[in-house]
Amino acid sequence: MDDKAEVIQSLSQLIELPVAKQNNWAEFELSLRDKINDLIQYDFQKLVECLYRIDIDESKLKGLLKKQEHEDAAIIISRLIIERQLQKVRDRKKYGNTGGLSDEEKW
């Protein structure tokens, strides 16, 4: 499975995106942005919980929102989520489940 497919799969479950929108990357990005926008408007607490579980850097998010105050917040948040999930996928592939430890270092 490629990196983008893994991101689509993990975020679709975590943020509860419609299955029909998981066909390709462009549709996924739009669906994620729309879902983030809905969460901002109707269930901000759930958005905060998702951002915490995904491990979005709060200070980075606040800085970007302040710096790009005229841009849609849902787009900024979606980009950060995708960036973080791609980083996690790549780290898992690079280090595997052992965190990059040799057999001697594992215990």
Secondary structure, DSSP 8 states (H G I E B T S, - for coil): --HHHHHHHHHHHHTT--GGGGSSHHHHHHHHHHHHHHHHHH-HHHHHHHHHHHT--HHHHHHHHHHTTTS-HHHHHHHHHHHHHHHHHHHHHHHGGGTT--TTT--
